[in-house]
Amino acid sequence: MSDDAIRNRRQRARNDPRQDPRQNARQSAEHDAAGAPAVLSRLQKAWGRSPFYQSRLHGPAPDRFYCQVKDPTPHDRAVADAILAGRFAAPPDEIDCLTEGVADPASVFDAVGPGRPLFAYIHGWRWLADLSPLGADAPAAARALAAAWCDRYEDWSPPEWRAPQVGERLIALCRHGEILLQGGDAVWRSRLLATVARQTRHLAYAGHKTPGAYDRLTAALALTLIGLCLPGCEEPMERGLELLRREARLQFRSDGGHLSRNPSRQLEIVLRLRQTLEAFERRSVAPPSFLRHLTARAADHLAIFRLGDGRLAVFNGGYEETAAAVDAAIGAPDEESLIGFARYSGYQRLNSGRSVLAVEVGAPDLDDAGGRSRRGFDGVGSFHLAAGRERLIVNCGAGARLSPEWDLALRQASAHSALSFEPVPGLAAEFGPAAHRRAENDQGQLIEIDRRFRFPDRARDDRRAGDLAAQAGHMRRLFLRHGGEELLGEDILIEPSPAQAAAWRIRFHLAPGVRASIARDGRSALVLLPGGEGWRFKSNWRAMTLERSVYCGAGGAPQSTEQIVLAGQRLEAQPRGDMVVKWGWRRVAA
């Protein structure tokens, strides 16, 4: 063989990945990583179904519920009727369950797989509460669904027995479990309570291992509740209290706010904490002191978001919720004793006269693992303004119940009553951390928010300088005058470039039903609330427009509304220096 042939063969061997040990090692590692979840799933199934683990789930068989806790959330009869017709909905997911044209609600368990929003709904037994408005017809309908579930998943069965689903099921049973026992025979009663006890023991072993922070908190509350409501579950209750004590320390800031910074999630947590205290009271058992302290702090934090209509201001993925649920969590409004600030959670509340101002002043959005979220809401500096029982200024809300496209759009700064930048090529704002301060005197209350942001066109210079002060900045001042008749605002853009100066927008999203008209001079607008009350908006900036907007804070379909927008002047060049935009809202005398 010639020297050229030998060299060519060696070159082909070097280029062949099958002959490269490092390439083979990388491919092997990638293959192992891709197959790891499947292997882990098979191991979990084998362990869960093993006689050894099944023996750990055996224990005393309960014969009744000791007690049930109140569910303060009102439920719609129309939802119950839809379930009877085979229609299940967990927005944006829904399904009609029909067999040969006839409603077959029980078939929903075969039709819905993991990954769909409906999966959490049906396997968390949330339909149990939705069937409660049926009255005397509720037990039979609920038993049919529960029996269908037990036929399929009575024994250990992932993913239906994962900690989040088990926790939600147990909480639902602590609220409405008696419905399932009404009208049932002794065999059904024994079967249902036996599987509930087995699931409780399973959650006691697995609850602390679930990766999601909120799922661990749910497991802790579920174990504590079911241990108080079901005989023979005292040991799981002790584990639940131990887990609850740990998670309370890890997940709640010192001002009582949950790490999610989501008012709706805060409401759900407070309601479950209060139900746990109710269960202790019904059993005539003294609750641990940390539980009372945690409930009080979390409820005080939640009160920051309650507006004059009794519902919640909409921030960070939350919804308005119902006034009945908010009242059950917080109690009667008491502005005198209300703590109006949550420094570590990043919220402030100003109220004077009939006006309430809820402001997001900035704190990092954390994910369930406690790290900084990559899918947070860019709403720092945004606010809700309410006049009496009517809302005037709002954020657009959340899109988790709509679609991924809506969800992404409503996370942007432009979906908040705050400063945003238009999507200009090569000009994408990257906002940094925010600082704020609060002051008040006889004239009114002041909130000042200061944050920095970067743009790709300046990032190289910023890195070279190594100076955060070299970045552009934004300062927002909000001053609620004593008596609540006037809100004054000031937005300062610190040393913006010409492109930045032309791209900024300051948006004021109006609540549904609020009507606005721009004056001819383009510097003021008259705004009328649904009840007829008038407010006048003024600004020193002449580029004021009225544009379409949407509101998704009520939790249903998007509602059409409007927004007042202050825009940068579209000039070829802008003078260097700070840009100061002043504006104000003032109630119009009747």
Beta strands, then each sheet from edge to edge (+ up, - down):
strand 1: 87-90
strand 2: 93-96
strand 3: 98-99
strand 4: 102-103
strand 5: 341-342
strand 6: 347-352
strand 7: 355-360
strand 8: 383-387
strand 9: 390-394
strand 10: 419-421
strand 11: 430-440
strand 12: 444-454
strand 13: 472-481
strand 14: 486-494
strand 15: 504-510
strand 16: 515-518
strand 17: 524-528
strand 18: 534-539
strand 19: 544-551
strand 20: 559-567
strand 21: 579-587
sheet 1: 1+ 2-
sheet 2: 3+ 4-
sheet 3: 5+ 6- 7+ 8- 9+ 15- 10+
sheet 4: 5+ 6- 7+ 8- 9+ 15- 20+ 19-
sheet 5: 11+ 12- 13+ 14- 21+ 18- 17+ 16-
end
